[in-house]
Structures are given as structure tokens and as C-alpha cells.
């Protein structure tokens, strides 16, 4: 079998998509290395994880650089030094296939392909030109990168059929897309051990409306926090994750706690769970929430990891009524849809009207969804692409 190198601009420790792909390739007999970056000072430079997947982390961010001279360099030169370190790591691996995750790694992948004559796969997780929070300058930069380097790609992977169609229309130089969705692996039913309730300081009988993932703008989190004040006593909102909104949301949670007459806090924030333990934490929720705002095509067509993580843990989903999520939820019946342009009080009212019997019915549908739409199905598509390219 061949050598496969995945390239990603994060520490990969919490990147479920990249890790699943790498481990599937390793299980298929490939020699797999992930070249990525150190995001925290305690991120190790090299390690080997399950399946024999090797990870090489390079210094890229100033807070992780041990060399003081590098830390003092202007930002463009620091990034250049990080990219050179990653390029050197790729050259040491000498991959047959270089799998570039996200647009940020595509230029480096094209350079590595030119030097090593390897096969290049581009994996677009998002529509970067329309990502929430990006401005016109970002969009222009991403368009330039796609137009400049699409012709270098021997394979193209993305997360759903809507993104496949969008990229095919806007960048016809890309190869035909292979859709590899963000599905979770199948697992045995989880016996919940109470850890989510304990961490949130909630009695075991309280139903949890869970938001897990990045606490970042444009995800409707401020409205969810506001809605927690309108929920009945048997419900509480738990936000499990980290991000730039954590401090302001924590302040909101404290104000709600002080002003509440309930025996428990209506809104609680806890840190992100370790990726390996995530299903055991998620299983404590009664409903998993995906309340994204319609800020552009990237959200409109999204199918985030949590669309599988919730039902994979037996938790029904309440999500924004965007096309791809709506198609999944209505086809398999494992959840409900928010109203267009929903308000905080309307969310609380919708949750309040969901009966315990309805939750049980949707929980049963979760299994049907995961049995049909799981990682095994999409791993086969990825491995078929590797074989098609000669690996």
C-alpha cells in the first residue's frame, strides 16, 4: 500500500473528520502521516495514535514557538517559517497521496506536489468565500487561491452534494467531487453515566438542551442563552465548548442564575469534552441544538459534525431549517426544525411543547439514521478515490 500524508492547519487533536479519514486509510493498509501545527505549548511535536497514524506538528503560531527569534519575526515571516517547516515534514514523508484539508493548505500542497510529483487531493470542508465572519477581502483571497491552484488537484472531496455542486459551478478546473460527509462511526448504544449533569451541576431529572462545539459568532448562541430564561423548570441549556463568545456567554449565564428562582441554573457553560469521550457526554442531553444563523451560503448548505454526533449518541436534533440539514432530519425523522428567523421566546416555546413521548420517538429514529448514514459508508468512498489515483 502507499504512503498518505494529510495536511491541516490545526493541531488535529479535535478534528474528527481528519482523524477518521486518516485512521480509515491506515486500517486499509496505507502508511499515514498527518502534518499539522502546534496550537498550544503542550502540544507534542510527534506522536503515533490508534491504527499507527503518525502525527507531525510544526511551529506556526507565535505562542507555541520555542525559538524566541522566530517569535519576534513579523507575522508574514512567522507564517512563512511555519509553512517551510510543514513542507520539510511533507518532504520527509514522501507521500504518494497528499490530502490537503481546507483552502489554507492548498497553496502549500501545490508546492509539495511540484517538488515530489505526488497526487494531490483537496478536501473543502466549507464554502470559504461565504464563511460567517469573513469579509470581501477574505472572499477575494479565497477565490484567487481556488483559481490559481484548482488545476493542481488530482482529486476533490467535499462534505455534501450542495457544496459539490457549488464548487463544480464556480471552479470547473477542479476534478469531479467525491462527497464524504461528516458522519460518525457506528457504536453500541451508550449507557449514560450522568457526567454531563454532574459537570453542569444539574439534578439528573432535568432535561438538557445541549449546544456543543465552537462558541463563536453567527451560530445563534446569544438567542439560545436568552431563551433559557423562558424555559420551564424541568429544562436547562448547557453549552459545551470553547470559543471567543465564552466570556460574554458566561456573564449572561451568571446574570440568569442570580435572577432565577429555579433550584438550578437555567444556562450553564462547561468546557469542550475530549473527542474520544464526546459520545458519553452528549448522551446526557434530551435534545441537541444546531441553531446556526443564515449568514451566507456556508451556513445555508452546512452539515456540521454535530448533525451526526447528536444522533450517534441517541440524542434527537433541533436545527435551523437549512436545506441539507432539513433533508437529513425530515428523511429520517430524528428531530425537529426551528422556524425561519426564530426568536428566543419562540425557541423556548417550541422546546416546551415537545413531549417526552416525542423525544423517545425521535431517539428511535436516531438509530435508523446512524445505521444508514455512518462513517463506514463514506470511508469506502474515500478509499475508492485513493485507489483510483493509484494508491
MARLO-674484 format. One record per residue (C-alpha): residue in one letter; x, y, z. Coordinates in steps of 0.1 Angstrom, whole numbers, padded with zeros to 4 digits, always signed. Layout:
N
AXYZ
...
***
This chain:
391
X+0000+0000+0000
X+0010+0036-0005
X+0021+0065+0018
X-0006+0090+0025
X+0000+0124+0041
X-0028+0146+0054
X-0021+0183+0057
X-0042+0205+0081
X-0037+0239+0097
X-0047+0229+0133
X-0034+0206+0159
X-0057+0178+0146
X-0064+0167+0182
X-0101+0177+0180
X-0105+0174+0142
X-0129+0144+0139
X-0130+0145+0101
X-0092+0144+0096
X-0087+0118+0122
X-0114+0095+0109
X-0101+0097+0074
X-0065+0090+0085
X-0075+0060+0106
X-0096+0045+0078
X-0067+0048+0054
X-0043+0032+0080
X-0068+0004+0085
X-0068-0002+0048
X-0031-0007+0049
X-0017+0027+0040
X+0011+0043+0058
X-0005+0075+0071
X+0011+0107+0085
X-0007+0139+0095
X+0013+0171+0092
X-0003+0198+0112
X+0006+0226+0137
X+0010+0231+0174
X-0018+0252+0188
X-0008+0250+0225
X+0026+0250+0241
X+0019+0215+0255
X+0011+0200+0220
X+0038+0174+0213
X+0058+0176+0181
X+0054+0139+0172
X+0031+0111+0183
X+0016+0079+0170
X-0021+0073+0176
X-0046+0044+0170
X-0040+0025+0138
X-0004+0035+0136
X-0012+0070+0123
X+0018+0093+0128
X+0013+0130+0136
X+0040+0156+0130
X+0033+0191+0145
X+0052+0221+0134
X+0056+0255+0150
X+0033+0280+0132
X+0017+0302+0159
X+0038+0326+0179
X+0025+0313+0213
X+0040+0279+0206
X+0073+0288+0191
X+0102+0279+0213
X+0127+0299+0193
X+0125+0335+0206
X+0140+0348+0174
X+0111+0333+0154
X+0085+0348+0178
X+0099+0382+0172
X+0096+0380+0134
X+0068+0399+0116
X+0036+0378+0112
X+0041+0371+0075
X+0076+0358+0081
X+0065+0337+0110
X+0038+0321+0089
X+0064+0315+0061
X+0087+0298+0085
X+0058+0276+0097
X+0049+0267+0061
X+0085+0258+0054
X+0086+0236+0084
X+0055+0218+0072
X+0069+0215+0037
X+0101+0199+0051
X+0079+0174+0071
X+0060+0165+0039
X+0092+0160+0020
X+0105+0137+0047
X+0073+0116+0045
X+0075+0115+0006
X+0038+0106+0002
X+0022+0091-0028
X-0010+0110-0019
X-0011+0144-0003
X-0045+0151+0012
X-0050+0189+0018
X-0077+0198+0042
X-0092+0233+0039
X-0083+0261+0015
X-0055+0273+0038
X-0032+0243+0029
X-0039+0242-0008
X-0010+0265-0019
X+0015+0245+0002
X+0000+0213-0012
X+0006+0226-0048
X+0042+0234-0040
X+0048+0199-0024
X+0032+0183-0055
X+0055+0201-0078
X+0086+0191-0058
X+0076+0155-0050
X+0053+0146-0080
X+0027+0132-0056
X-0010+0130-0061
X-0029+0160-0046
X-0064+0157-0031
X-0082+0189-0020
X-0108+0185+0008
X-0131+0215+0011
X-0149+0214+0044
X-0167+0247+0038
X-0176+0274+0012
X-0148+0297+0024
X-0158+0326+0002
X-0191+0327+0021
X-0180+0317+0056
X-0195+0335+0085
X-0174+0364+0097
X-0153+0367+0065
X-0153+0400+0046
X-0149+0408+0010
X-0111+0408+0012
X-0112+0372+0026
X-0135+0362-0002
X-0113+0376-0029
X-0083+0359-0014
X-0100+0325-0013
X-0112+0330-0049
X-0077+0337-0060
X-0064+0306-0043
X-0090+0284-0058
X-0085+0297-0093
X-0047+0295-0090
X-0045+0260-0076
X-0076+0241-0087
X-0057+0227-0117
X-0031+0211-0094
X-0057+0188-0079
X-0059+0152-0089
X-0089+0146-0066
X-0115+0167-0049
X-0135+0159-0018
X-0162+0179+0000
X-0189+0174+0027
X-0222+0172+0008
X-0239+0174-0026
X-0247+0211-0023
X-0211+0220-0018
X-0201+0196-0046
X-0225+0214-0070
X-0213+0249-0059
X-0176+0241-0064
X-0183+0224-0097
X-0201+0255-0110
X-0176+0281-0097
X-0143+0262-0102
X-0147+0238-0132
X-0110+0231-0132
X-0114+0210-0100
X-0120+0173-0105
X-0155+0159-0100
X-0163+0160-0063
X-0164+0129-0041
X-0189+0135-0013
X-0175+0123+0021
X-0199+0135+0047
X-0190+0143+0084
X-0207+0111+0096
X-0197+0094+0129
X-0187+0058+0133
X-0213+0033+0144
X-0212+0023+0181
X-0231+0003+0206
X-0259+0022+0225
X-0244+0043+0252
X-0253+0037+0289
X-0253+0073+0302
X-0233+0077+0334
X-0245+0111+0344
X-0213+0130+0337
X-0230+0159+0317
X-0254+0166+0345
X-0226+0164+0372
X-0204+0188+0352
X-0232+0212+0348
X-0244+0210+0384
X-0278+0199+0373
X-0301+0173+0390
X-0304+0141+0370
X-0341+0147+0363
X-0335+0180+0345
X-0337+0178+0307
X-0308+0193+0289
X-0310+0213+0257
X-0274+0209+0246
X-0252+0231+0223
X-0218+0215+0217
X-0190+0228+0195
X-0174+0262+0190
X-0188+0291+0209
X-0184+0316+0180
X-0205+0343+0164
X-0233+0337+0139
X-0244+0304+0155
X-0274+0318+0173
X-0258+0313+0207
X-0268+0347+0222
X-0305+0340+0213
X-0302+0305+0228
X-0288+0320+0260
X-0317+0344+0261
X-0342+0316+0255
X-0330+0297+0286
X-0348+0323+0308
X-0381+0313+0292
X-0378+0275+0296
X-0399+0257+0323
X-0381+0244+0354
X-0376+0209+0340
X-0353+0222+0313
X-0318+0238+0312
X-0295+0249+0285
X-0259+0235+0285
X-0233+0249+0262
X-0203+0226+0259
X-0173+0241+0241
X-0148+0269+0238
X-0145+0300+0217
X-0145+0338+0216
X-0180+0341+0229
X-0174+0321+0260
X-0167+0350+0283
X-0198+0370+0273
X-0220+0339+0274
X-0206+0331+0309
X-0215+0366+0320
X-0251+0361+0307
X-0253+0327+0325
X-0243+0343+0358
X-0269+0371+0355
X-0296+0345+0347
X-0285+0324+0376
X-0287+0353+0400
X-0321+0364+0388
X-0336+0329+0385
X-0360+0315+0411
X-0352+0280+0399
X-0333+0255+0421
X-0308+0251+0393
X-0291+0275+0368
X-0311+0279+0335
X-0279+0283+0315
X-0246+0265+0322
X-0213+0266+0303
X-0188+0237+0305
X-0155+0231+0287
X-0154+0211+0255
X-0152+0173+0261
X-0123+0153+0248
X-0130+0139+0213
X-0127+0103+0224
X-0152+0108+0252
X-0177+0130+0233
X-0205+0105+0228
X-0206+0097+0265
X-0210+0134+0273
X-0235+0141+0245
X-0257+0112+0256
X-0268+0132+0287
X-0288+0156+0266
X-0325+0153+0258
X-0322+0174+0226
X-0291+0186+0207
X-0293+0221+0192
X-0279+0234+0159
X-0292+0270+0158
X-0270+0285+0131
X-0279+0318+0116
X-0284+0323+0079
X-0254+0345+0073
X-0244+0331+0039
X-0241+0301+0017
X-0216+0283+0040
X-0242+0281+0068
X-0271+0276+0044
X-0256+0245+0030
X-0238+0232+0062
X-0238+0197+0075
X-0217+0200+0107
X-0202+0172+0127
X-0228+0176+0154
X-0256+0166+0129
X-0242+0131+0134
X-0227+0134+0168
X-0261+0141+0185
X-0280+0111+0169
X-0249+0090+0172
X-0253+0093+0210
X-0290+0088+0208
X-0299+0125+0211
X-0326+0140+0187
X-0317+0172+0169
X-0334+0206+0168
X-0318+0225+0139
X-0321+0256+0117
X-0342+0248+0086
X-0314+0249+0061
X-0316+0226+0030
X-0290+0199+0038
X-0299+0196+0075
X-0336+0197+0067
X-0332+0169+0042
X-0315+0147+0067
X-0338+0154+0096
X-0370+0151+0077
X-0359+0120+0057
X-0351+0100+0089
X-0373+0118+0114
X-0346+0122+0141
X-0355+0157+0151
X-0373+0190+0146
X-0367+0222+0127
X-0366+0257+0140
X-0387+0284+0124
X-0372+0308+0100
X-0358+0338+0118
X-0367+0323+0152
X-0368+0344+0183
X-0355+0334+0218
X-0390+0331+0233
X-0402+0311+0203
X-0373+0286+0208
X-0383+0281+0244
X-0419+0277+0235
X-0411+0251+0208
X-0389+0231+0233
X-0416+0233+0260
X-0442+0218+0236
X-0420+0187+0228
X-0434+0159+0249
X-0413+0131+0265
X-0430+0106+0241
X-0419+0127+0211
X-0384+0127+0224
X-0384+0089+0227
X-0399+0085+0192
X-0371+0107+0178
X-0345+0088+0198
X-0356+0056+0180
X-0352+0074+0147
X-0316+0083+0156
X-0306+0047+0154
X-0322+0043+0119
X-0303+0074+0107
X-0269+0063+0121
X-0274+0027+0108
X-0278+0042+0073
X-0256+0073+0074
X-0224+0064+0092
X-0187+0067+0086
X-0183+0032+0071
X-0203+0043+0041
X-0182+0074+0034
X-0148+0058+0043
X-0154+0035+0013
X-0158+0064-0010
X-0125+0080+0002
X-0106+0047-0001
X-0120+0042-0036
X-0106+0076-0046
X-0072+0067-0032
X-0072+0035-0053
X-0084+0054-0083
X-0054+0076-0080
X-0031+0046-0079
X-0026+0042-0041
***
